[in-house]
């Protein structure tokens, strides 16, 4: 498994390819439906430094507030990424993101955006909320908590050896396209046999 | 009769169990999947992570998945028990379980986009009530995640695109199509709850109810038992695999229910349950003492 420190440069990102396992260490930010829409409505200056060179994690965590006012991630697996398809390529380009973490993969618009901007789609294991929460060392700060609520807020987190797999790379490769194609071919074969 | 407080306390524990502890039959099916996938494959790595996660969640008494889903419960109650009281108790339990982080605040006002903050909302939790002859109250709960709910689907037969007619072969074709359409997006390997017949509401209700059956349960009707087995085998030949990474473990179980239908309609409804197939059940006797069920 390759180790990657965040923030990361474009060259390193362009060298990785579909099928590579990666462990991420450093600062990243969460963001899902409300956040993506909000990030494109305007240039969000206050959040921009937390996006540049790092990755956005499609995650709506369970969060506990401790007595001293700080936060702790209780459960933090990925959510379905395809809902951000209309926004993702633009968010990557506008804020200089180097990648996206989510589940289920994304479409052609995002794939083209990854190649253009030099970014990766990193697949975390869906539902593995405890394993992934354990990799979150610290919650640094949060944006839009009041407005969006816990799952939709943008949480800035510090992670250590956060496990993901490259399933879409910056060279036009997508594991999701491959699996979809082969499973559809197998489906046709099964339909041809009725007995 | 049990007091409201007893109901609330028991339901909070019911929710905790469902959220943090995966049923043993599901764990066994995931282990079997892991062992059959090639060493070093992404499929095997995903299943190893999933099983680590299941163990960790149980040990920490914390949610297996951060999407703690819609709590959907089937409640059987004796004559004379107030269903309004049971409903209030379940809503209260959901709020308490949310405050304890067994659940994520998961209810959003659809018009304003604001999270209700306490986990409870309109039709969340969702409850089915059925009066029965037993003196006890039995509650069977599932936590139905949003990602897998999004890949649930209802077909109207005949379907000319899939050449699916109004018979079991037609059912087979649309169920396999649903698995192909879902790819890894429902958090494969999933469990399929299927309903043949009914209308657009009762179809989904019954397909979800099928998810209460343990994976080892076989259908009493031989043709349907054979169809469940065949669909499980064929779905796993599609090569979608855990998370859609490719592999042999795409579906852990297929459970089919049947409802009557109108002459004009022939619906086949599929509810997809993610690998985090969270279910728990409890029985409360007349004094409110709880017995935990499988």
Contacts between the chains, C-beta under 8 A, distances in Angstrom:
chain1	res1	chain2	res2	distance
A	19	B	42	7.0
A	21	B	42	8.0
A	21	B	45	6.9
A	34	B	113	6.9
A	59	B	66	7.0
A	60	B	66	6.4
A	60	B	67	7.0
A	60	B	104	7.0
A	61	B	66	5.4
A	61	B	104	7.7
A	62	B	62	7.9
A	62	B	63	5.8
A	62	B	66	5.0
A	62	B	68	7.2
A	62	B	101	5.6
A	62	B	103	7.8
A	62	B	104	4.4
A	64	B	101	5.3
A	74	B	62	5.7
A	74	B	63	7.0
A	74	B	66	7.9
A	74	B	101	4.9
A	75	B	62	6.0
A	75	B	63	4.3
A	75	B	64	7.9
A	75	B	65	6.9
A	75	B	66	3.9
A	75	B	68	7.9
A	75	B	101	7.9
A	75	B	104	7.2
A	76	B	66	5.5
A	77	B	65	5.5
A	77	B	66	5.2
A	77	B	67	7.5
A	79	B	67	6.8
A	79	B	146	7.9
A	79	B	147	6.7
A	80	B	146	8.0
A	80	B	147	4.6
A	80	B	150	6.8
A	80	B	185	5.8
A	82	B	185	6.9
A	103	B	147	7.4
A	103	B	184	7.4
A	103	B	185	7.7
A	103	B	187	7.1
A	103	B	243	6.6
A	104	B	147	7.4
A	104	B	183	7.3
A	104	B	184	5.8
A	104	B	185	4.1
A	104	B	243	7.9
A	104	B	244	6.8
A	105	B	183	7.8
A	105	B	184	7.3
A	105	B	244	6.8
A	123	B	243	6.6
A	123	B	245	7.6
A	125	B	46	5.1
A	125	B	49	4.4
A	125	B	50	6.2
A	125	B	53	7.5
A	125	B	243	6.3
A	126	B	65	7.8
A	126	B	147	6.8
A	126	B	184	7.7
A	126	B	187	4.1
A	126	B	243	5.9
A	126	B	274	7.2
A	127	B	50	6.7
A	127	B	53	7.0
A	127	B	64	6.6
A	127	B	65	4.2
A	127	B	67	8.0
A	127	B	145	7.7
A	127	B	187	5.2
A	127	B	274	6.0
A	127	B	275	6.1
A	127	B	276	4.5
A	128	B	49	5.1
A	128	B	50	6.1
A	128	B	52	7.7
A	128	B	53	4.2
A	128	B	65	7.9
A	129	B	53	6.9
A	129	B	57	7.4
A	129	B	62	8.0
A	129	B	63	5.9
A	129	B	64	6.4
A	129	B	65	4.8
A	129	B	66	4.3
A	130	B	53	5.0
A	130	B	56	4.0
A	130	B	57	4.7
A	130	B	60	6.5
A	130	B	62	6.0
A	130	B	63	7.8
A	130	B	64	7.0
A	131	B	49	5.7
A	131	B	52	5.5
A	131	B	53	4.5
A	131	B	56	6.2
A	133	B	62	7.8
A	133	B	66	7.7
A	134	B	56	7.0
A	148	B	115	7.7
A	149	B	105	6.5
A	149	B	108	7.3
A	149	B	114	6.8
A	149	B	115	3.0
A	149	B	117	6.9
A	150	B	104	6.9
A	150	B	105	5.6
A	150	B	115	6.9
A	151	B	66	8.0
A	151	B	104	6.3
A	151	B	105	7.3
A	151	B	106	7.4
A	151	B	115	7.1
A	152	B	115	7.4
A	163	B	49	6.9
A	165	B	42	5.8
A	165	B	45	7.4
A	165	B	245	7.3
A	167	B	245	7.4
A	175	B	42	7.8
A	175	B	244	7.9
A	175	B	245	6.6
A	175	B	246	7.2
A	176	B	183	7.0
A	176	B	184	7.6
A	176	B	244	6.3
A	178	B	246	7.5
A	179	B	183	6.8
A	179	B	184	7.5
A	179	B	239	7.0
A	179	B	240	6.1
A	179	B	241	7.2
A	179	B	244	5.5
A	179	B	245	7.2
A	179	B	246	5.0
A	180	B	183	5.9
A	182	B	239	5.6
A	182	B	246	7.6
A	183	B	180	5.6
A	183	B	183	7.1
A	183	B	238	4.5
A	183	B	239	5.3
A	183	B	240	5.0
A	184	B	180	6.1
A	186	B	237	6.3
A	186	B	238	5.2
A	186	B	239	5.7
A	187	B	176	6.1
A	187	B	177	7.2
A	187	B	180	4.8
A	187	B	238	6.2
A	190	B	176	6.2
A	190	B	234	5.5
A	190	B	237	6.8
A	190	B	238	7.7
A	191	B	162	7.6
A	191	B	163	7.5
A	191	B	173	6.2
A	191	B	176	7.4
A	194	B	169	5.7
